[in-house]
Amino acid sequence: PTSFAEAGIRWARIKNMIYFNPSDTLVPQQYHSAIYYKAAFLQGHFHVGPVYAHTHIMYQLTDNETLLPYPKIVAYQSLAYQHYLFNHVLLAQIGVQVWYFSKVNAYAYIPSLSQFYPQQTVMVGDYPYVDAYLNFSLKRARLFFMMQHINAKQMGNEYFTVKNYPMTQMAFRFGLSWNFFD
């Protein structure tokens, strides 16, 4: 892949949003005013020889953080080393990826209704989520090994994306994908 960089602005107007009101025993309500969402982002994919980097950084704002809470900063960084082995037959890639978002009063979840609702009691975020991986490609077959959330025990057990629902603990994953077509 070639190197590229991109910057942009996103803007949205949300009108007549329906939400579950937490102060009124989670009764559905409609917010009749408009909510404005604004975001600016930078992203890029760069490589220098066998080293590849993918970066995405976004800064976002909403004018009603009670109903539409977004983290102000969202960031993703992937860094990998890629090399062909066995006379250019096997492509091997080893890398690490980091996800991060700033503190926010994220939504809470109601399992019985399968719905999210706004809450103002628990802040989540401000925690990096780090994965390490090893990928192999051989013609139409791809094999991957991944150690997810390798930094799981650095901050105790205080890593959540939704109120009362923790992120996945450290886990080892692997997979095989084989395309059977010409």
C-alpha positions in Angstrom: 0.0 0.0 0.0 1.1 3.5 -0.7 1.5 6.2 2.0 -1.2 8.7 2.5 -2.4 11.4 4.9 -5.8 12.8 5.3 -7.5 15.5 7.4 -11.1 16.4 7.7 -14.0 17.8 9.5 -17.3 16.1 10.3 -20.5 17.9 11.3 -23.9 16.5 12.0 -27.3 17.9 13.2 -29.5 15.4 15.1 -33.1 16.4 15.5 -35.9 14.7 17.4 -33.6 12.2 19.1 -35.3 9.5 21.1 -33.6 8.3 24.3 -34.4 6.5 27.5 -34.6 9.1 30.3 -32.7 7.8 33.4 -34.4 10.2 35.8 -37.9 9.0 34.8 -37.5 5.2 35.3 -36.1 4.8 31.8 -39.1 5.9 29.9 -38.5 6.6 26.2 -38.6 10.3 25.4 -38.0 12.6 22.5 -35.6 15.5 22.6 -37.2 18.1 20.2 -34.2 20.5 19.9 -31.3 19.8 17.6 -28.0 18.5 18.9 -24.9 19.4 17.0 -21.9 17.2 16.6 -18.5 18.4 15.4 -15.3 16.5 14.8 -11.9 17.1 13.3 -9.6 14.2 12.4 -6.2 13.4 11.1 -5.3 10.0 9.7 -2.4 8.5 7.8 -0.8 5.3 6.6 2.9 5.4 6.2 5.7 3.0 5.5 9.4 3.2 5.5 10.9 0.1 4.1 9.4 -2.9 6.0 7.9 -0.7 8.8 4.3 0.2 8.5 2.3 2.7 10.6 -1.4 3.6 10.6 -2.5 6.5 12.7 -6.0 8.0 13.3 -6.7 10.8 15.8 -10.0 12.6 16.2 -11.2 15.5 18.4 -15.0 15.7 18.8 -17.5 17.9 20.5 -21.2 17.8 21.0 -23.4 20.6 22.4 -25.4 18.2 24.6 -23.0 15.9 26.4 -25.8 14.6 28.7 -27.7 13.0 25.8 -24.9 12.5 23.3 -21.7 11.8 25.3 -18.6 11.4 23.1 -15.0 11.3 24.2 -13.2 14.4 23.2 -10.2 12.5 22.0 -10.2 9.2 20.2 -6.9 7.7 18.9 -5.7 4.6 17.2 -2.1 3.7 16.3 -0.8 0.6 14.6 2.9 -0.1 14.1 4.1 -3.3 12.2 7.2 -4.8 10.7 6.5 -6.8 7.5 8.9 -9.1 5.7 8.7 -11.9 3.1 10.2 -15.3 4.0 11.2 -18.4 2.0 11.9 -16.7 -1.3 8.9 -14.3 -1.2 6.4 -17.1 -0.5 5.3 -16.3 3.0 4.5 -12.8 4.1 5.1 -12.3 7.9 4.0 -9.3 9.9 4.5 -8.6 13.6 3.0 -5.5 15.2 1.2 -3.7 18.0 -1.9 -1.6 18.0 -3.1 0.9 20.6 -6.6 2.2 21.1 -7.4 5.2 23.4 -10.3 7.5 24.2 -10.5 10.3 26.8 -12.8 10.2 29.9 -16.5 10.4 29.2 -19.8 9.7 30.9 -20.5 6.8 28.6 -23.9 5.2 28.1 -25.2 2.5 30.5 -26.9 -0.6 29.2 -30.3 -2.2 30.0 -29.9 -5.9 29.1 -33.7 -6.6 29.4 -34.4 -4.0 26.7 -31.1 -4.4 24.8 -30.8 -0.6 24.9 -28.3 2.0 26.0 -29.2 5.1 28.0 -27.4 8.2 29.1 -26.0 8.3 32.6 -24.0 10.9 34.6 -22.6 8.9 37.5 -19.7 6.9 36.1 -16.9 8.1 33.8 -15.1 5.6 31.6 -12.0 5.9 29.4 -8.6 7.5 29.7 -7.0 4.1 29.3 -4.9 2.7 26.5 -6.0 -0.7 25.1 -2.9 -2.5 23.6 -2.8 -5.6 21.4 0.2 -7.4 19.9 -0.2 -9.6 16.8 1.6 -11.9 14.3 0.1 -12.4 10.8 1.1 -14.8 8.1 -0.1 -14.9 4.4 0.6 -17.7 2.1 -1.1 -17.4 -1.3 -4.9 -17.5 -0.4 -4.4 -18.6 3.2 -4.0 -16.1 6.1 -3.1 -17.1 9.7 -3.1 -14.7 12.7 -2.1 -14.9 16.3 -3.1 -12.0 18.7 -2.6 -11.2 22.3 -5.4 -8.8 23.1 -5.2 -6.3 25.9 -1.6 -7.0 26.9 -1.7 -4.2 29.4 -4.8 -5.5 31.3 -3.3 -5.6 34.8 -1.5 -2.2 34.7 -4.4 -0.2 36.2 -6.1 -2.8 38.2 -9.6 -3.6 37.0 -10.7 -0.1 36.1 -11.1 -0.3 32.3 -14.7 0.0 31.1 -16.3 1.1 27.8 -19.9 1.0 29.2 -21.0 1.5 32.8 -20.7 -1.8 34.7 -19.3 -3.7 31.6 -15.5 -4.1 31.7 -13.3 -4.4 28.7 -12.1 -7.9 27.7 -9.4 -9.3 29.9 -6.1 -10.3 28.4 -6.8 -13.0 25.8 -5.0 -15.0 23.2 -6.7 -15.4 19.9 -5.8 -17.1 16.7 -7.5 -17.7 13.4 -7.2 -19.1 9.9 -8.9 -17.7 6.7 -8.7 -19.6 3.5 -10.3 -18.3 0.3 -11.4 -21.1 -2.1 -11.7 -19.2 -5.5 -9.5 -18.4 -8.5 
